[in-house]
């Protein structure tokens, strides 16, 4: 399964870095202004930012893990992107 989330925002790089720095206090993360990776216990999440969008990709093992990825990312972005009235990423799975 491949899971992809998108958030149309001009602040994608800012949120990518906030997410990686936040989780980096407890787990392994790597990032640049345009790309990042967060190594959760339930799997790796990759982040990519461009001028108009933040994109998150993951390869969850099952539906339960996919739901967990969505919840963790959305809950944290709700705090970071509150000025944009963020409600949740647009998620798609393949």
N, C-alpha and C positions, 0 to 999 in steps of 0.2 A: 504494500500500500504506500502511496505517496500522498502526502498532505501538503497543501499550499494555502497560505493565507496572505491576503493583500490588504493594505490600508493606504488609500489615496491621500497623500499628505506631502506638502513641501518640506516637512520636518523629518523625513525618514532617517536621515543620518543621525540626527539628534536622538531619536528614539532608539535606534540600533545601539548607539553608544551607551545610552542610559541603561538599556536592558542588560548589555554585556557587563558594564561596570557593577550594576546592582547584583547580578548573579555571581560575578567574579569574586565577591567576598566569601563565597561558600563553595563554589564549584569551578571547574576549569572553563575558562572562556578565552577566546582570541578575537581580536577585532581591529579593523581599520575604520576610517570614516564611511567606507562603502560596503564592507562585508564583515561578517562575524560568524562565530560558532559558539554555541552554548552546549556543554556536555552534561546534560541531565542524567540522573540515574536510570531514567526510562528511555534514554536515547538522545542522539545529537539533534540539535535544531540549528539550521543555517539561516542567516539573515543577509539580506541584500537591500541596499538603499540607493535610489537614484533621485533625480530632481523632483519627481512627482509621486513616489510610492515607496513604501516599506514592504518587502516581500519576505515571508517566513516559509521555509520548507523543512519537512521532516519525513522520516520513513518509519512510522509507528508499526509495531508488530501486530496490533489488533485494534478493534474499535475502542476498547477501554483506554488504551494508551493514547489514541488519537484524541479522545475527549479530554484527557488530562493535558495534552499539549495545548489544545485550544483554550482550556480554562486558565492555565498558568500564564500564557502569553496575553490573553485578553484581560485578565484581572490586573496584570501589571501595567499594561498599556492604558487601562482606564484611569489609573493613578497618574501616569506620566503625561497623557494626552488629554487631560480633562478640559483644557482651554479650547480644544477642538470638538468637544462634546462626543468623544469617542465612545461607541457602544460595543464594538466588537469588529474583528477583522472579517473580511469576506473569505470564508474557507471553502476549499474544494478538495475532494479526494479522488484518486485514480486507482 
